[in-house]
Every structure is written in structure tokens, then in C-alpha cells.
């Protein structure tokens, strides 16, 4: 019998799998074009409309000009958006959470 994975385990697996799938040669980092393609396909609501927007996202992920996007860089973006989502959902709750997001 195959193990049953939790929703959180599946979500983490999906994030890692989609990052690897975006690489044309299955490298450990994405070119900026591969990263932009992944954003367009997997995160269309946050895909920048122009080069300036893309540069801003890359800067926020600590990707220097000319560098590739590592999974750690990408995780900075995921962390940022997940933290924002957490804040939005938290406003709807009557109980305050004292969670510490690392």
C-alpha cells in the first residue's frame, strides 16, 4: 500500500517538482527566462508585466543581475507570498496567533 501523504507534504513536493520542471536541462538553478516562464504558468497573478517588475522580483529574491535563480532564491519569493497570505487570512480571525514564521 502506497503511503498517504498529507496536504502539506504534497504542497511542498509540488513546489519542488514545479521548480525542477521549469528547468530545460534539469539543472539545479533556473535561467531568468525559465523562471519567468514558471511564474507565468504557475503564479500568473504575481507575474510581472514588464522587465522592471521582473527586476524588482529578482532583487527581492536576492538574485544579482546575470545570476541564475536557485531554489533558495525561489523559496524567498514563496516565503514572501505565503507570509502575505497568512497575514490576509489572519485578519479574518478573531483569535490572534503568536506564530513565528522563519
Backbone torsions as a table, in degrees:
resi	resn	phi	psi	omega
1	UNK	NA	129.5	-179.6
2	UNK	-69.6	144.0	179.3
3	UNK	-65.7	146.2	177.3
4	UNK	-94.9	120.3	-179.2
5	UNK	-92.4	149.6	178.0
6	UNK	-77.5	165.2	177.3
7	UNK	-58.7	-39.2	-179.3
8	UNK	-67.4	-42.2	176.8
9	UNK	-61.6	-41.8	178.5
10	UNK	-66.1	-38.6	179.0
11	UNK	-63.6	-44.2	178.7
12	UNK	-63.3	-44.0	178.3
13	UNK	-60.2	-40.6	179.5
14	UNK	-63.0	-43.3	179.7
15	UNK	-60.4	-47.8	-179.1
16	UNK	-65.6	-44.6	-178.8
17	UNK	-62.1	-43.6	-179.6
18	UNK	-66.2	-36.1	176.9
19	UNK	-62.4	-48.7	179.8
20	UNK	-64.4	-38.4	-178.7
21	UNK	-65.4	-25.4	-178.7
22	UNK	-74.3	-16.4	-179.3
23	UNK	-84.9	124.8	-179.2
24	UNK	-62.6	-34.5	-177.1
25	UNK	-115.3	20.7	178.8
26	UNK	55.7	36.1	177.1
27	UNK	-74.8	169.0	-178.8
28	UNK	-83.1	-4.8	177.6
29	UNK	-138.0	157.5	-179.8
30	UNK	-104.4	144.1	169.1
31	UNK	-69.2	164.6	178.6
32	UNK	-61.1	-38.6	178.4
33	UNK	-64.9	-41.5	177.2
34	UNK	-64.0	-42.3	178.7
35	UNK	-61.9	-45.1	179.7
36	UNK	-62.5	-39.2	177.0
37	UNK	-64.0	-40.9	178.0
38	UNK	-64.1	-42.5	177.7
39	UNK	-59.7	-46.1	-179.0
40	UNK	-59.6	-39.5	-177.1
41	UNK	-81.2	-44.9	-170.2
42	UNK	-99.8	-24.9	-179.6
43	UNK	-133.9	58.6	-174.3
44	UNK	-60.9	-28.0	-178.6
45	UNK	-72.0	-16.8	178.8
46	UNK	-113.3	4.7	-179.9
47	UNK	-68.8	125.7	-179.9
48	UNK	-66.5	148.9	-178.1
49	UNK	-84.9	-18.7	-176.4
50	UNK	-146.4	175.8	-178.2
51	UNK	-63.0	-36.4	179.1
52	UNK	-61.3	-42.5	178.0
53	UNK	-64.8	-40.5	177.7
54	UNK	-64.6	-43.7	178.8
55	UNK	-60.2	-37.4	179.3
56	UNK	-64.7	-45.7	178.5
57	UNK	-62.4	-44.9	179.1
58	UNK	-60.4	-41.3	178.4
59	UNK	-63.5	-43.5	178.8
60	UNK	-63.2	-25.9	179.0
61	UNK	-90.6	4.0	-178.8
62	UNK	65.4	35.6	175.8
63	UNK	-99.4	115.9	179.3
64	UNK	-76.0	156.1	179.2
65	UNK	-56.8	131.7	179.1
66	UNK	89.0	-9.8	179.2
67	UNK	-88.6	159.3	173.5
68	UNK	-87.1	165.5	-179.1
69	UNK	-95.0	113.8	177.5
70	UNK	-83.7	168.3	176.9
71	UNK	-63.2	-36.9	177.8
72	UNK	-60.9	-42.6	175.6
73	UNK	-59.6	-47.4	-179.7
74	UNK	-61.1	-39.0	179.9
75	UNK	-63.2	-32.3	174.9
76	UNK	-58.8	-40.7	178.1
77	UNK	-67.3	-46.4	178.7
78	UNK	-58.8	-45.1	179.3
79	UNK	-59.3	-44.4	-179.2
80	UNK	-61.7	-47.6	-178.8
81	UNK	-71.3	-36.4	177.5
82	UNK	-66.4	-39.6	178.0
83	UNK	-64.7	-40.7	176.6
84	UNK	-62.8	-44.4	179.1
85	UNK	-62.3	-41.7	178.3
86	UNK	-59.1	-44.8	179.1
87	UNK	-62.0	-40.8	178.9
88	UNK	-65.0	-43.3	179.8
89	UNK	-69.9	-34.3	-178.8
90	UNK	-63.7	-34.1	-179.5
91	UNK	-62.8	-24.1	-178.8
92	UNK	-83.9	-9.7	-177.3
93	UNK	-94.6	148.8	177.3
94	UNK	-87.3	-16.7	180.0
95	UNK	-101.0	131.8	178.9
96	UNK	-82.5	135.2	177.8
97	UNK	-97.0	139.3	177.0
98	UNK	-105.1	28.3	-178.3
99	UNK	-64.1	145.0	175.2
100	UNK	-112.6	111.5	178.5
101	UNK	-89.4	126.0	-178.8
102	UNK	-94.8	NA	NA
